[in-house]
Amino acid sequence: MQLRDFIKECHNRSIFKLLSIYIVTAWVTLQVLSVVIEPLKLPQNTVTYFIIISLIGLPIYMLVLWNARLKYKSHQGDDSLMDSIKKEINFKKGYFFSTTIIGGLALFASVLVFNQGLSQNASEIPIEKSNTIAVLDFENNTGDKSLDVIGKMSSDWLIHGITEHDAGQVISPKTIKNYSDLMGVPMNAQFDIKFLGKLLKPNKIITGSFYNVNKDLIFNCVIKNASDNTILEAFPSIKCSIDNPVKGIEEIKQLVLTYLLQDGDKRLILQENPPRYEAFQKKITADANYDNQELYIKLLNESIDLDSTYFEPKVLRVQHYYNNGDYKIADSLIKIIGSNPKLSKRQKNLLLFCEALIDGKNDRIYRHWNQEYIIAPFHLESNSTEMVLLTEFIYKPEKVEEVFNIIPTSDLVIEDCEHCKYRYFMMGLAYNNLEEYDKTIALLEPICKIIDDRSIDFTLMHAYIKENKLENLRDFISKKSLLISNQQKINYFNFIGKNSLLVNNKELADEFFSKSLSQNGGLSQSLAEANYYLGDYAKTVELLQPLLNHDQKSIITTLYLALSKYNSGEQKEAMELLNSLDKLRNNYDYGDVDYAYSQFYASTGNLEKAINHLMTSVAKGNTYLIDNFQYDPLLLSLQNHPNFKKAFTFWH
């Protein structure tokens, strides 16, 4: 039988009509089930079971139709009996073939539905988090009906703030009332708890109340989980004059907004009660301007002025002054923070971290910070700080790559990300510390084409020198020289010269130190260092003596001047200069003076004194940078000393 004849015969026998009854009935039943499943407290997989039963039932229904309606169809029409029998046999074959095909498809679909809806563990099913927030009018507990308007004003104020700052999609009290009228349920606490979460499906519910004490209003506000009505956040009570309720409502809005905007990553919240939103906004803006240190500290100060209880900007302010070498200011700020007896456990840990920074105890610095890092390893600032501490403070370069790889670099816009630069710098420096220079080159070559950062450039150039890729080095510095000032060129040339000495390539070193001297307008200190390494000690003294007369607190100037005089045969004057460094010792030198002593003695052949001062420098909190310890040509003679490696494991 031709397909066209088969379809025509199905139409004549009303098969399509009978099948449509089954399909429509199943569809309507499915829609009803999806609506009543929650009110009737049916199992969540009820709909899945019904779909499977409906699919399997379709071929069974077709078989029932054959036996009940189609099997005994009598001969009609002008066809002969034999033609009618032949047509009936052909139709039967077509019908059962179609039933088999539909049955196979229904079975296949049932298996798919089963795998997706039943066999998959509920914990593996991704659930999209809703950002919908239901805001209710605040309940008036004053007993004065004329103050009901304050309850409505409170919800309106919150809705405006949430919408303005894109903190969520709001369901207003008016929308909730429309639903309550539609359901025939009065607006009361029972409605809120029983139906709001199920009907409108918000993620959170904001509710509150207010009452009066003498001439003051006391506002209370909580944020609840809409699914189970548990309290997510109970804000501290806000007190204001009954004549100025807007002040109290504004305070509530500030707290709610900060909570909602931080709620995406609650691990970063450092205090029990959210700060004022305006203060929080200043801190966020400061984070975005980290590369502009003047604006950064200005915004942190403004954030603290807006909310004196806001802990995080206080810690960031301490770190800012520490990083800029203003250790006394940082120390005094730590003492002010520590005077608060109500610090949380986490706040106390961060305070201990700051105190360890000031004390120069690198092991304690890392231990306290690592507790913070474990809480938020994917936070960019936390992650980059962890890398800095591992590389520069406790010297564990083998652990840096694991931290670096936690945050996918493909998701970051490196040009606009100051902490990204630190991460790449630390990763490259760690590779160099591990003598895996090929990894440094592979990592930093493409990065240097995107961003302009001297530390990253220096790290890459060191790897080129160590791998003897001098052609790559010359190509890199040739292109870089087109973009930087003469003083910057001197800095780059001097760095190449010093690192060339580390691999005993004096010819390359002399070439680049000479290039430094060929630049116009260079700083005397930089030019003096180039002259020193070229062996022109008289010129070095000529350049450095005026600098020391102007600034007698410069350790680096005193060191190179002392070395130049020593190499010129003026040992007595050299030792007097060296001993003058003792006047620069203080609680915040972090081993700088002892490190200078180590450089002097290593360069003049007294290795035992050099190693002793080096270890003292480490114990006082010196850090492992790109230009000291194994990267310092003045310590080159010390690197084969049996105790030199102990400097790198001191904090382990």
N, C-alpha and C positions, 0 to 999 in steps of 0.2 A: 504494500500500500504506500502510495506517495505521501510525503510529509504534509502536503497541502490537503489531501483527502483525509488524512488522520486528524488534522486540526479541525477540519470541517465536521467530521464525525463527532469529535469531542464537543464541539459547539452544539451540534444537534442533540446530543445526549445530556446537555447542561452540566458537563463535567467542570468547566471553568467556573460556573456559578457556585457549584458545590464546594470546590476548592477555595474559592474566595470567602465563603462563609467561615471555613476553618481558619484561614489566615487572618481575617478581620477579627474574629473572636479571640484568637491568640494575642493579637496586637492590643486590643482593648484591655484584655485581662492583664497584660504586661504593664500597661500604663497605670492601671488601678493599683497593681502591686507596688510599683515604684513610689506611689503617693502614700499608701497606707502602711508600708513596711515599718516605718519608725513609730507612728502612733500605736500600732498593734504589737509593737515590740517583737516583730518576726526576725529570724536570723538574717544576717547581712547577705548570706549567699542564697536566699530564697529566690530572688530574681534569676540568678544564674541557673539554679535547678529548673526553674520554669522554662527558661529558654531551651535548655537541653531536652526536656520532656517534649516541648512543642516541636522541636526539630525531628526527634526520633518518631514522634507521633504522626508526622505528615505522611510518610510512606505507609504506615499502618492504617491511617484513615483512608488512603487510596485503595488499599486491599479490602477494607470494610465496604467502601463504596461499590466495588466490583461485585462482591457477594450480595449486597443488599439491593442495589439499583440497576446494575449493568449486566449481570450475568444472564438473566432470564429475559432479556429484551426480545419481544416477539417480532416475527417477520412482517415488514411493512413495505409498501411501495410496489413498483412494477417489476422489480428484479425477480428472476426465477429463483426457485428454492435453492438450487445449486450455487447460483451467483451470490445469494444472500448468505449462505453458509460459508462460502469462500471469503466473502467480505468480513464476516464475523470473526473468522479465524485470524485473518490478517490484522483486524483491529485489536483482537486480544493480544496478539504478539506485540504490537506497537504499544499497547497500554502497559503490559507488564515490563517491557523493556524500559519505558519511561519511568515506571515506578522504581525499577532497579537503579536507574541513574540517579533519580531524586533521592532514593534511600542512601546511596553511596555518598552523595554530596551532603546530605543531612548528617550522616555519621561523621564525616570529615569535619564539618562545622561544629558538631557537638564536642569532638575531641579538642578543637581549638578553644572553644568556650570553656571547657573543663580546665585546660592547662592555664588559661589566663585568669579565670575567675575562682578556681577552687584549689588547684594544686600549688599555686604560688603562695609562699608564706607571706602573711600580711605585713611582716616587718620589712619585706623586700620591695613592697609596692611603694613607689615614690608618691608622696602626698604633697601637693602644692599648698604652701602656707598662705592662708588668706590674710589680707591686710585691711580687712573691713572692721570698722570700730563702731559699735552702737553707743551713742551718748544719751543718757537719760537726764531729765530735769532733776536738779537737786531737791531733796525732800526738805520741806520746811518744818522744823521741829521747835519753832519758837512759840507756837500757839497763836501767833498773830497772822491772820489770813492776808493782811495787807502786804506782808512780806513774801507772798508766793511768787511775786514777780522776780525776786532775787534768784529763785530756783531756776526759772526759765532763762534769766540773764546768764547764769552760770553755764548752762548747757550751750547757749548761743555763743558765748565767749570761747568756750572750748572748741566748738565746731569751726568757728572762724579761724582760730589759731591752727588747728590740725589741717584744715584745707589750705590755708595760706602757705604753710611750710611743707606741704605735701607729705605729711606724716602718716597718712592713711586715707582710705575711702570711708566716709562717715555715713552712718544711718541716724537720721535725726529723730527726736522724740515725736515729731509730727508723723513721720513714716511709720513709726512703731504704733502710734495711736490708730492710724488707718487700718493696720493689720488687726489690732485688737477689736476695732469696731466690726471688721469683716468676719472675725471668728466669733464675735459675740461674747468676748471675754473682757471684763473690765480691766483698765490699766491699774495694776497694783503689783506688789512684790511677787505674788503668786504667778502672775502673767509673765513677768520678767524672767523668773527662774525657770518656769516650766516650758514656755513656748518660744521665747525670743531666740535662743540659740538654735532651736530646731527649724523654725520657720525662715528667719532671715539669714541664718548661718554666719554671724559675724565671728571674727577671731577673738575680739575682746569686747568687754562691756565696761564703760566708764559710768560710775554712779557716785553719788555723794549726798551729803546732808549738811544742814547748818542749824545752829541754835544760838541763843543769846545768853550772855552772862553779864549782868548789869547793862552797860551801854556798849558792849562789844559783841561782835558776831564771831562764832567759832565755826570754821569750815572744815569738814572732813571729806576726803575723796579716796576712792579705791578703784583699781583696775582689776577686773575679773576675767578668768578664762571662760569664754562663752559655752564651751562644750561641757564643763562639769561644775561651773559656778565657783571654782576655787579662786582665792584671792592671789593675784600675781604681784600686786604692789599696793601697799597701804601707805599713803603719804602722811607726813606729819601734819598735825592740826595747824591751821593758819588762823591767826587772830587779827581782826581789824575793827575799826570803829563802825558802829551800826549806821552812822551817817555817811560812811564811805565804803560801801560793800565792794565797789569796783577794785579797790586795792587788794582785798582778799582774793577775789576771783582771778585777778591778774597773777597773783602768786601761785595759785593752783594751776593756772594755765602754763606758767613757766615750768613747773615741776612735771606736769603731764607731757608736755612737748619733749623735754629732754629724755624722759623715760621712753617715749615712743620711738624717738630717733636713735636711741642707743640699744633698743630692744633687739635689733638684728644681731648684735654681738654682745651679749650681756657680760661676757668674760672680761670686757674692757672697762667695765664700770668699777671705779675704785672706791666708791663710797656707798653706804646703805641707802641714803636718800639722794635722788638726782639733784644736780645743781640748778640754779636758775637758767632758763633757756638762753637768755641774752649772754650770760657768762659762758655757757656751753658753746654758743655760736662764735664767740670771740676765740675760744680755744681751738675750734675746728678751723677757723680762718688762719690762726697762727700756724697750725700744722701745715696748711696749704702754702704758707710762705716761709717754710723752714730755711730755704736757701738765702732769704733776705733777713739776716740776723738782727738788724736794727728794728725792722718792722715786727719780726717774730717776738722779741722780748717786749716790745711795746704792747702787742696784743695780749700776751700772757699777763702782763701787769694789769691791763684793763679788765681781763677776765676775773682776776683775783679781786679787783676793786668792786666788781659787780656782785660777787658772791664770795665772801671771805671764808666760807666753809668748803669751797671747791678745792679738793686736794690735788688733783692731777696737774693743773698748771703750776702749782707750787713746786712740785717735784721737777717738772720740766724746766722751771726757772733755775733751780739749783744746778741741773745738768748743763744748762746754757752757760752759766758763769764758770762752771768747772771746765767745760770744753774750751772756753775762751781764756783760761788761765787766771781768772779772778777768784782764786781759791779762798781768800778771806771772806769775800762776799758770800760765796757758796756756803762756807762754814757757818757764817752767822745766820743765813736763811735756814739751814738745817736745824740749828738750835731753836729758832722760832717755831718751826714745824713740830719739833719734838716736845715743846712745852705744852702741847695739847694732850690731855690725859685720856681723851675719848677716841683715840685712833683705833681703827679696826685691825685685825690680825694682818691683813694684806697691806694696809697702809704702814704698819710698823715694819713689815718686811722691806718695803721700798725705802723707808727711812733708814733702816740698817744698811741698805745698799748705798745710799747717799753718804752715810757716815763712813763706810768702808772706802769709798772713793776718796774722801778727804784724808783718811788715815793711810792711804796707799797700801791697803791690804788686798792684793789682787785676788787671792783665793776666796776671801769673804765677798768681794765684789761679785765674782762669778757665782758663788753659791746662792747669794740672795737674789741676784737677777735671774738665775736659772729657774727659780720658783715662779717668777713672773712669766718667763718665756713658756714654761710648760702649760700655763693657763691659756695663752694665745700665741701659738707658734706660727699661725698664718697671718698675724698682724705684721705689716711691713716694718714698722718701727721696732717692734719687739724682736723680729727676726734679724734685722740688720744689726741691732745692738748685741744680740747673742753671737753673731759672727765676729764682731769687733772684739768682744771679750775673749773668745776662744783664740783669736789670732794674736792680738796685741797685749792682752793682760796675763793670760795663763799659758800661752804658747801650746795649743793643742791643734795644730793645723790639720791633722788627720780627721778631725770631727767636723770641719767647716763645710765640706761638700754636702754632707747629709742635711745640714741646716739650710744651705743654699737651695737645694733641690726641692724643699718642701713647698716653696711658692713657685708656680709655673711662670717662667719669665715671659712667655708668649702673651700673657694677659696684661703686661705692664707697658705703659708708655714711658720709656726710659728717659727721654729728653725732659719730661716734666716731673721727674721723680728723683728727689735728692737722695732718699734712702736707697733707691735702686743703684745709684752710683757707688754708695758705700758697699753695697752687697757685691758688686762686680770687683771693686778694688780689693775687698777682703778675700774674695775667692781667688783672685789672681795672686795676691800676696801669699796666701796659704799654699797654692801650688808651687810658688817659688821656694817657700820654706821647705817643702817636701822634695824640692829639686825635680819637679815634674814640669819642666819648662815648656814642653810641647803642648801641655794642657793650657798653660797660661796664654800661649800664643793663639791657640785655637779659640779660647774664650774671649780674649780682649781685642784681637785684630778687628773683628766686625764692630765691636762696641766703640772703639776709638774713631770709627768713621761716623758715628752717630752723635756722640757727646764729646765735649771738650772738658777734660778733667786731668789736671797735672799728675795726680797720684796714680791714676790708671795708666797714663802715658809712661810714667817712670817704671811702673811694674812691668809693662810690656817691653820697654827698652832693656831692662835688666835680663829678661828672658832671652831676648835677641843676643845679648852679649854672651850669656852663659852657653847658649847653643851655637855660638860662633856664626850667627846669621847676620854678618856685617852688612851685606847688601840690603837686606830688609831694614836694618837699622838706619843706614844712610838714606834710603828712600823715605823712611818714616820721618826722620828729622829734617830732611830737605823740604818736604811738604809742610811740616809743622812750622818751620822757620818763616814761611810766607805769611803766617797768620798771627804771629806773636811779636811782642815788643823786644827791644834789644836786651833789657834786663831779663825777660823771660828766656830769651835765647841763651844768655849766660847761665841761668839756672839749669837749663837742659844740657848745655855743653859740659858744665861742671859735673852734673850727675853721670853723664856718659864717661867722663874722664875718671871719676872715682871708681865706677864699676868696672872699667877696663883694668884698673890696677888690681882689682880682686881676682882677675884671671891672668895676672902677670903680663898683660898686653900694654907695655909702657909706650910703645909707639903710637897706638890708638889713643891712649890717655893724653900724651903730649899734644897730639893733633887737636883734640877737642879743648884742652886747656888753653892752647894757643888761640883757638877760635874765640874763646871767651874774651881774651885780652884784645882781640881785634874789634870788639863791639864798642860803640861810643855810648857814653852816658850810663855806664854800669855802676852799681853800688860798690863802695870801697870794700865792704866785707867780702862780697862775691869775687871781686877782682883779686883781693888779697889771697883768698883760698887758691885760686888758679895759679898765682905766682908761687905760692908755697909748694904746690905739688910739682911745679916746673923747676923747683930748687932755687928760685930767686928770693932768698930770705931777706935780703936787704930791702927789696921793694915791698915785701910783705910787711916788714916793720914800718916802713914809711907810710903805708896805707892804714895800718891798724893803730898806730900810736895816737893819732888825733881822735880816732873813734873811741879809744879807751879813756882818753882824757875827758871826753864828752859824756861817756856812760861807763862808769866803773863797775856797773852791775852786770855787764854783758859777759856771760861765761864763755861763749864761743870766741869772742874777740880776745879775751884774756888767754885762752888756750892756745890759739894760733900764734899770738904774739910771743908767748912763752916758748913754744916749740921753735919759732923762727930764731929767737935769741939763743936758745940752746944749741941749735945747729950752726949758729954763727960763732960759736965759741964763748958766748956770754952766759955760762952756766949759772953763775951766782945770781944774776938779774933774772934769769929764767925761773929759778927756784923761788925767788921772792915773788914774782908774778903768780906762780902756781899756788904758793901758800896764801896769797891774798884771796884766793877763792873761798877760803874758810869763812871769810866775813859774809859770804853770800848764803851760808847754810841757814835754813829756817824750817819750820814745820811743813812747808809746802814745796820743798825743792824736789821731792820724789826721786832722789838719787842723782840729780843732774850734776851736782858738784863732784860726787864720787865717780861718776862716769867720765867727767873731764879729767880727773886724776888718772883714771885707768887709760884713757887715750894718750895722755902725756907719757906715762911710764911704759906703755906698750911701744910707743914710737921711739923711746930712748933706751930700750933694751932691758928695763927692769920688770921682767915678766911676773915675778911673784907679787910685787906691789900692785901691778896692773890687774892681776886676777882677783886679788883681795878687794880692791876698790870696786871692781866690776860686780862681784857678788854682793857687796854692800849696797851698791846702786840698785840691784835687783830687789834686795830685801826692803829697800825704802820705797818701792813702788814704781820703779822705772818700767817702761813698756817697750814692746818689741815692734819697732817701726821699720819703715822701708829704707832708712838711712843709718841705722845703728846696729850694734852687735855684729852679726856675720856680714852685714852690708856696709860696714865702716872700714875704709882702707887704713885708718889709724890703728885699728885693732888686728890688722892682718897677721902680724907676728904672733898674736895671742891665740889664733884659731887652732893651732896644733897643740896647745897646752892641754894636758889631761883633764883639767878641771873646767875648761871652757864650756863644754856641753852641759855641765851642771847648771849653768846660768839659765838654760832653757827648760829645765825640769824642776826648778826651785819651787814652783807653785803647784806641782803635781801631788 
